[in-house]
Amino acid sequence: MKHVALFSALLLSLCAAAQNKMTPELLWKLGRVSGLGISKDGKYVLYSVGTPNAAENKTSRKTYAIPIAGGSPIQVGNADSMLVNEKISADGKYMISSAK
C-alpha cells in the first residue's frame, strides 16, 4: 500500500512541475488507476488501469499485481481469484447478499 501511495505522490509531483497545460486530449491518454486490494496471500497489491477511447466511447481496463516487497508489476487476467471476497464469512459458511 505504501508503494501505491508513493507512486501517486511521485506522479502528482511530476504533473505539478510540468510546463504544458492539461488538455482534454492529454487527459484521455492518461490511464485511470483504481486500487483493488491486497491479494489473499498478502504478497501483492492489485490495481487496474483504465484507458478511455473517446472515438469508441469505451474504456479498456487492464489489471496488474505488484509485489508489496517491491518489483515490477505483473499483468493479471482474473483479479477475482486473487482477491479476498469480503462478502463471504471468515469460516466460509455464509455469504452476505441483498435482493431488491
Phi and psi in radians as a Rosetta constraint file:
Dihedral C 1 N 2 CA 2 C 2 CIRCULARHARMONIC -1.125 0.35
Dihedral N 2 CA 2 C 2 N 3 CIRCULARHARMONIC -0.603 0.35
Dihedral C 2 N 3 CA 3 C 3 CIRCULARHARMONIC -1.178 0.35
Dihedral N 3 CA 3 C 3 N 4 CIRCULARHARMONIC -0.661 0.35
Dihedral C 3 N 4 CA 4 C 4 CIRCULARHARMONIC -1.167 0.35
Dihedral N 4 CA 4 C 4 N 5 CIRCULARHARMONIC -0.740 0.35
Dihedral C 4 N 5 CA 5 C 5 CIRCULARHARMONIC -1.138 0.35
Dihedral N 5 CA 5 C 5 N 6 CIRCULARHARMONIC -0.708 0.35
Dihedral C 5 N 6 CA 6 C 6 CIRCULARHARMONIC -1.133 0.35
Dihedral N 6 CA 6 C 6 N 7 CIRCULARHARMONIC -0.745 0.35
Dihedral C 6 N 7 CA 7 C 7 CIRCULARHARMONIC -1.086 0.35
Dihedral N 7 CA 7 C 7 N 8 CIRCULARHARMONIC -0.747 0.35
Dihedral C 7 N 8 CA 8 C 8 CIRCULARHARMONIC -1.114 0.35
Dihedral N 8 CA 8 C 8 N 9 CIRCULARHARMONIC -0.749 0.35
Dihedral C 8 N 9 CA 9 C 9 CIRCULARHARMONIC -1.129 0.35
Dihedral N 9 CA 9 C 9 N 10 CIRCULARHARMONIC -0.700 0.35
Dihedral C 9 N 10 CA 10 C 10 CIRCULARHARMONIC -1.133 0.35
Dihedral N 10 CA 10 C 10 N 11 CIRCULARHARMONIC -0.743 0.35
Dihedral C 10 N 11 CA 11 C 11 CIRCULARHARMONIC -1.101 0.35
Dihedral N 11 CA 11 C 11 N 12 CIRCULARHARMONIC -0.744 0.35
Dihedral C 11 N 12 CA 12 C 12 CIRCULARHARMONIC -1.132 0.35
Dihedral N 12 CA 12 C 12 N 13 CIRCULARHARMONIC -0.675 0.35
Dihedral C 12 N 13 CA 13 C 13 CIRCULARHARMONIC -1.186 0.35
Dihedral N 13 CA 13 C 13 N 14 CIRCULARHARMONIC -0.620 0.35
Dihedral C 13 N 14 CA 14 C 14 CIRCULARHARMONIC -1.193 0.35
Dihedral N 14 CA 14 C 14 N 15 CIRCULARHARMONIC -0.681 0.35
Dihedral C 14 N 15 CA 15 C 15 CIRCULARHARMONIC -1.191 0.35
Dihedral N 15 CA 15 C 15 N 16 CIRCULARHARMONIC -0.607 0.35
Dihedral C 15 N 16 CA 16 C 16 CIRCULARHARMONIC -1.193 0.35
Dihedral N 16 CA 16 C 16 N 17 CIRCULARHARMONIC -0.519 0.35
Dihedral C 16 N 17 CA 17 C 17 CIRCULARHARMONIC -1.532 0.35
Dihedral N 17 CA 17 C 17 N 18 CIRCULARHARMONIC -0.066 0.35
Dihedral C 17 N 18 CA 18 C 18 CIRCULARHARMONIC -1.211 0.35
Dihedral N 18 CA 18 C 18 N 19 CIRCULARHARMONIC 2.578 0.35
Dihedral C 18 N 19 CA 19 C 19 CIRCULARHARMONIC -1.691 0.35
Dihedral N 19 CA 19 C 19 N 20 CIRCULARHARMONIC -0.247 0.35
Dihedral C 19 N 20 CA 20 C 20 CIRCULARHARMONIC -1.513 0.35
Dihedral N 20 CA 20 C 20 N 21 CIRCULARHARMONIC 2.609 0.35
Dihedral C 20 N 21 CA 21 C 21 CIRCULARHARMONIC -1.379 0.35
Dihedral N 21 CA 21 C 21 N 22 CIRCULARHARMONIC 2.577 0.35
Dihedral C 21 N 22 CA 22 C 22 CIRCULARHARMONIC -1.432 0.35
Dihedral N 22 CA 22 C 22 N 23 CIRCULARHARMONIC 1.966 0.35
Dihedral C 22 N 23 CA 23 C 23 CIRCULARHARMONIC -1.809 0.35
Dihedral N 23 CA 23 C 23 N 24 CIRCULARHARMONIC 2.808 0.35
Dihedral C 23 N 24 CA 24 C 24 CIRCULARHARMONIC -0.994 0.35
Dihedral N 24 CA 24 C 24 N 25 CIRCULARHARMONIC -0.645 0.35
Dihedral C 24 N 25 CA 25 C 25 CIRCULARHARMONIC -1.112 0.35
Dihedral N 25 CA 25 C 25 N 26 CIRCULARHARMONIC -0.710 0.35
Dihedral C 25 N 26 CA 26 C 26 CIRCULARHARMONIC -1.184 0.35
Dihedral N 26 CA 26 C 26 N 27 CIRCULARHARMONIC -0.688 0.35
Dihedral C 26 N 27 CA 27 C 27 CIRCULARHARMONIC -1.136 0.35
Dihedral N 27 CA 27 C 27 N 28 CIRCULARHARMONIC -0.598 0.35
Dihedral C 27 N 28 CA 28 C 28 CIRCULARHARMONIC -1.161 0.35
Dihedral N 28 CA 28 C 28 N 29 CIRCULARHARMONIC -0.466 0.35
Dihedral C 28 N 29 CA 29 C 29 CIRCULARHARMONIC -1.332 0.35
Dihedral N 29 CA 29 C 29 N 30 CIRCULARHARMONIC -0.439 0.35
Dihedral C 29 N 30 CA 30 C 30 CIRCULARHARMONIC -1.320 0.35
Dihedral N 30 CA 30 C 30 N 31 CIRCULARHARMONIC 2.564 0.35
Dihedral C 30 N 31 CA 31 C 31 CIRCULARHARMONIC -1.538 0.35
Dihedral N 31 CA 31 C 31 N 32 CIRCULARHARMONIC 2.565 0.35
Dihedral C 31 N 32 CA 32 C 32 CIRCULARHARMONIC -1.657 0.35
Dihedral N 32 CA 32 C 32 N 33 CIRCULARHARMONIC 2.071 0.35
Dihedral C 32 N 33 CA 33 C 33 CIRCULARHARMONIC -1.660 0.35
Dihedral N 33 CA 33 C 33 N 34 CIRCULARHARMONIC 2.276 0.35
Dihedral C 33 N 34 CA 34 C 34 CIRCULARHARMONIC -2.235 0.35
Dihedral N 34 CA 34 C 34 N 35 CIRCULARHARMONIC 2.160 0.35
Dihedral C 34 N 35 CA 35 C 35 CIRCULARHARMONIC -1.311 0.35
Dihedral N 35 CA 35 C 35 N 36 CIRCULARHARMONIC 2.337 0.35
Dihedral C 35 N 36 CA 36 C 36 CIRCULARHARMONIC -1.806 0.35
Dihedral N 36 CA 36 C 36 N 37 CIRCULARHARMONIC -0.614 0.35
Dihedral C 36 N 37 CA 37 C 37 CIRCULARHARMONIC 2.518 0.35
Dihedral N 37 CA 37 C 37 N 38 CIRCULARHARMONIC -2.978 0.35
Dihedral C 37 N 38 CA 38 C 38 CIRCULARHARMONIC -1.704 0.35
Dihedral N 38 CA 38 C 38 N 39 CIRCULARHARMONIC 2.494 0.35
Dihedral C 38 N 39 CA 39 C 39 CIRCULARHARMONIC -1.176 0.35
Dihedral N 39 CA 39 C 39 N 40 CIRCULARHARMONIC 2.858 0.35
Dihedral C 39 N 40 CA 40 C 40 CIRCULARHARMONIC -1.005 0.35
Dihedral N 40 CA 40 C 40 N 41 CIRCULARHARMONIC -0.669 0.35
Dihedral C 40 N 41 CA 41 C 41 CIRCULARHARMONIC -1.459 0.35
Dihedral N 41 CA 41 C 41 N 42 CIRCULARHARMONIC -0.085 0.35
Dihedral C 41 N 42 CA 42 C 42 CIRCULARHARMONIC 1.316 0.35
Dihedral N 42 CA 42 C 42 N 43 CIRCULARHARMONIC 0.287 0.35
Dihedral C 42 N 43 CA 43 C 43 CIRCULARHARMONIC -1.793 0.35
Dihedral N 43 CA 43 C 43 N 44 CIRCULARHARMONIC -0.256 0.35
Dihedral C 43 N 44 CA 44 C 44 CIRCULARHARMONIC -2.303 0.35
Dihedral N 44 CA 44 C 44 N 45 CIRCULARHARMONIC 2.639 0.35
Dihedral C 44 N 45 CA 45 C 45 CIRCULARHARMONIC -1.836 0.35
Dihedral N 45 CA 45 C 45 N 46 CIRCULARHARMONIC 2.231 0.35
Dihedral C 45 N 46 CA 46 C 46 CIRCULARHARMONIC -1.808 0.35
Dihedral N 46 CA 46 C 46 N 47 CIRCULARHARMONIC 2.395 0.35
Dihedral C 46 N 47 CA 47 C 47 CIRCULARHARMONIC -2.581 0.35
Dihedral N 47 CA 47 C 47 N 48 CIRCULARHARMONIC 2.779 0.35
Dihedral C 47 N 48 CA 48 C 48 CIRCULARHARMONIC -2.148 0.35
Dihedral N 48 CA 48 C 48 N 49 CIRCULARHARMONIC 2.653 0.35
Dihedral C 48 N 49 CA 49 C 49 CIRCULARHARMONIC -2.172 0.35
Dihedral N 49 CA 49 C 49 N 50 CIRCULARHARMONIC 2.099 0.35
Dihedral C 49 N 50 CA 50 C 50 CIRCULARHARMONIC -1.867 0.35
Dihedral N 50 CA 50 C 50 N 51 CIRCULARHARMONIC 2.291 0.35
Dihedral C 50 N 51 CA 51 C 51 CIRCULARHARMONIC -2.053 0.35
Dihedral N 51 CA 51 C 51 N 52 CIRCULARHARMONIC 2.028 0.35
Dihedral C 51 N 52 CA 52 C 52 CIRCULARHARMONIC -1.331 0.35
Dihedral N 52 CA 52 C 52 N 53 CIRCULARHARMONIC 2.614 0.35
Dihedral C 52 N 53 CA 53 C 53 CIRCULARHARMONIC -2.154 0.35
Dihedral N 53 CA 53 C 53 N 54 CIRCULARHARMONIC 1.811 0.35
Dihedral C 53 N 54 CA 54 C 54 CIRCULARHARMONIC -1.140 0.35
Dihedral N 54 CA 54 C 54 N 55 CIRCULARHARMONIC -0.611 0.35
Dihedral C 54 N 55 CA 55 C 55 CIRCULARHARMONIC -1.138 0.35
Dihedral N 55 CA 55 C 55 N 56 CIRCULARHARMONIC -0.702 0.35
Dihedral C 55 N 56 CA 56 C 56 CIRCULARHARMONIC -1.614 0.35
Dihedral N 56 CA 56 C 56 N 57 CIRCULARHARMONIC -0.178 0.35
Dihedral C 56 N 57 CA 57 C 57 CIRCULARHARMONIC 1.014 0.35
Dihedral N 57 CA 57 C 57 N 58 CIRCULARHARMONIC 0.746 0.35
Dihedral C 57 N 58 CA 58 C 58 CIRCULARHARMONIC -2.373 0.35
Dihedral N 58 CA 58 C 58 N 59 CIRCULARHARMONIC 2.812 0.35
Dihedral C 58 N 59 CA 59 C 59 CIRCULARHARMONIC -2.124 0.35
Dihedral N 59 CA 59 C 59 N 60 CIRCULARHARMONIC 2.213 0.35
Dihedral C 59 N 60 CA 60 C 60 CIRCULARHARMONIC -1.607 0.35
Dihedral N 60 CA 60 C 60 N 61 CIRCULARHARMONIC 2.338 0.35
Dihedral C 60 N 61 CA 61 C 61 CIRCULARHARMONIC -2.148 0.35
Dihedral N 61 CA 61 C 61 N 62 CIRCULARHARMONIC 2.329 0.35
Dihedral C 61 N 62 CA 62 C 62 CIRCULARHARMONIC -2.161 0.35
Dihedral N 62 CA 62 C 62 N 63 CIRCULARHARMONIC 2.507 0.35
Dihedral C 62 N 63 CA 63 C 63 CIRCULARHARMONIC -1.953 0.35
Dihedral N 63 CA 63 C 63 N 64 CIRCULARHARMONIC 2.426 0.35
Dihedral C 63 N 64 CA 64 C 64 CIRCULARHARMONIC -2.282 0.35
Dihedral N 64 CA 64 C 64 N 65 CIRCULARHARMONIC 2.706 0.35
Dihedral C 64 N 65 CA 65 C 65 CIRCULARHARMONIC -2.165 0.35
Dihedral N 65 CA 65 C 65 N 66 CIRCULARHARMONIC 2.303 0.35
Dihedral C 65 N 66 CA 66 C 66 CIRCULARHARMONIC -2.143 0.35
Dihedral N 66 CA 66 C 66 N 67 CIRCULARHARMONIC 2.332 0.35
Dihedral C 66 N 67 CA 67 C 67 CIRCULARHARMONIC -1.085 0.35
Dihedral N 67 CA 67 C 67 N 68 CIRCULARHARMONIC 2.415 0.35
Dihedral C 67 N 68 CA 68 C 68 CIRCULARHARMONIC -1.119 0.35
Dihedral N 68 CA 68 C 68 N 69 CIRCULARHARMONIC -0.589 0.35
Dihedral C 68 N 69 CA 69 C 69 CIRCULARHARMONIC -1.271 0.35
Dihedral N 69 CA 69 C 69 N 70 CIRCULARHARMONIC -0.169 0.35
Dihedral C 69 N 70 CA 70 C 70 CIRCULARHARMONIC 1.923 0.35
Dihedral N 70 CA 70 C 70 N 71 CIRCULARHARMONIC 2.696 0.35
Dihedral C 70 N 71 CA 71 C 71 CIRCULARHARMONIC 2.438 0.35
Dihedral N 71 CA 71 C 71 N 72 CIRCULARHARMONIC -2.963 0.35
Dihedral C 71 N 72 CA 72 C 72 CIRCULARHARMONIC -1.547 0.35
Dihedral N 72 CA 72 C 72 N 73 CIRCULARHARMONIC 2.551 0.35
Dihedral C 72 N 73 CA 73 C 73 CIRCULARHARMONIC -1.240 0.35
Dihedral N 73 CA 73 C 73 N 74 CIRCULARHARMONIC 2.637 0.35
Dihedral C 73 N 74 CA 74 C 74 CIRCULARHARMONIC -2.081 0.35
Dihedral N 74 CA 74 C 74 N 75 CIRCULARHARMONIC 2.294 0.35
Dihedral C 74 N 75 CA 75 C 75 CIRCULARHARMONIC -1.290 0.35
Dihedral N 75 CA 75 C 75 N 76 CIRCULARHARMONIC 2.356 0.35
Dihedral C 75 N 76 CA 76 C 76 CIRCULARHARMONIC -2.009 0.35
Dihedral N 76 CA 76 C 76 N 77 CIRCULARHARMONIC 2.392 0.35
Dihedral C 76 N 77 CA 77 C 77 CIRCULARHARMONIC -1.397 0.35
Dihedral N 77 CA 77 C 77 N 78 CIRCULARHARMONIC -0.824 0.35
Dihedral C 77 N 78 CA 78 C 78 CIRCULARHARMONIC -2.243 0.35
Dihedral N 78 CA 78 C 78 N 79 CIRCULARHARMONIC 1.757 0.35
Dihedral C 78 N 79 CA 79 C 79 CIRCULARHARMONIC -1.275 0.35
Dihedral N 79 CA 79 C 79 N 80 CIRCULARHARMONIC -0.437 0.35
Dihedral C 79 N 80 CA 80 C 80 CIRCULARHARMONIC -1.061 0.35
Dihedral N 80 CA 80 C 80 N 81 CIRCULARHARMONIC -0.578 0.35
Dihedral C 80 N 81 CA 81 C 81 CIRCULARHARMONIC -1.271 0.35
Dihedral N 81 CA 81 C 81 N 82 CIRCULARHARMONIC -0.351 0.35
Dihedral C 81 N 82 CA 82 C 82 CIRCULARHARMONIC -1.665 0.35
Dihedral N 82 CA 82 C 82 N 83 CIRCULARHARMONIC -0.341 0.35
Dihedral C 82 N 83 CA 83 C 83 CIRCULARHARMONIC -1.652 0.35
Dihedral N 83 CA 83 C 83 N 84 CIRCULARHARMONIC 2.646 0.35
Dihedral C 83 N 84 CA 84 C 84 CIRCULARHARMONIC -1.331 0.35
Dihedral N 84 CA 84 C 84 N 85 CIRCULARHARMONIC 2.309 0.35
Dihedral C 84 N 85 CA 85 C 85 CIRCULARHARMONIC -1.443 0.35
Dihedral N 85 CA 85 C 85 N 86 CIRCULARHARMONIC 1.939 0.35
Dihedral C 85 N 86 CA 86 C 86 CIRCULARHARMONIC -1.261 0.35
Dihedral N 86 CA 86 C 86 N 87 CIRCULARHARMONIC -0.188 0.35
Dihedral C 86 N 87 CA 87 C 87 CIRCULARHARMONIC -1.519 0.35
Dihedral N 87 CA 87 C 87 N 88 CIRCULARHARMONIC -0.138 0.35
Dihedral C 87 N 88 CA 88 C 88 CIRCULARHARMONIC -1.803 0.35
Dihedral N 88 CA 88 C 88 N 89 CIRCULARHARMONIC 2.378 0.35
Dihedral C 88 N 89 CA 89 C 89 CIRCULARHARMONIC -1.139 0.35
Dihedral N 89 CA 89 C 89 N 90 CIRCULARHARMONIC 2.840 0.35
Dihedral C 89 N 90 CA 90 C 90 CIRCULARHARMONIC -1.054 0.35
Dihedral N 90 CA 90 C 90 N 91 CIRCULARHARMONIC -0.601 0.35
Dihedral C 90 N 91 CA 91 C 91 CIRCULARHARMONIC -1.480 0.35
Dihedral N 91 CA 91 C 91 N 92 CIRCULARHARMONIC -0.106 0.35
Dihedral C 91 N 92 CA 92 C 92 CIRCULARHARMONIC 1.403 0.35
Dihedral N 92 CA 92 C 92 N 93 CIRCULARHARMONIC 0.128 0.35
Dihedral C 92 N 93 CA 93 C 93 CIRCULARHARMONIC -1.517 0.35
Dihedral N 93 CA 93 C 93 N 94 CIRCULARHARMONIC -0.471 0.35
Dihedral C 93 N 94 CA 94 C 94 CIRCULARHARMONIC -2.216 0.35
Dihedral N 94 CA 94 C 94 N 95 CIRCULARHARMONIC 2.643 0.35
Dihedral C 94 N 95 CA 95 C 95 CIRCULARHARMONIC -2.328 0.35
Dihedral N 95 CA 95 C 95 N 96 CIRCULARHARMONIC 2.346 0.35
Dihedral C 95 N 96 CA 96 C 96 CIRCULARHARMONIC -1.434 0.35
Dihedral N 96 CA 96 C 96 N 97 CIRCULARHARMONIC 2.313 0.35
Dihedral C 96 N 97 CA 97 C 97 CIRCULARHARMONIC -2.612 0.35
Dihedral N 97 CA 97 C 97 N 98 CIRCULARHARMONIC 2.886 0.35
Dihedral C 97 N 98 CA 98 C 98 CIRCULARHARMONIC -2.420 0.35
Dihedral N 98 CA 98 C 98 N 99 CIRCULARHARMONIC 2.622 0.35
Dihedral C 98 N 99 CA 99 C 99 CIRCULARHARMONIC -2.245 0.35
Dihedral N 99 CA 99 C 99 N 100 CIRCULARHARMONIC 2.507 0.35
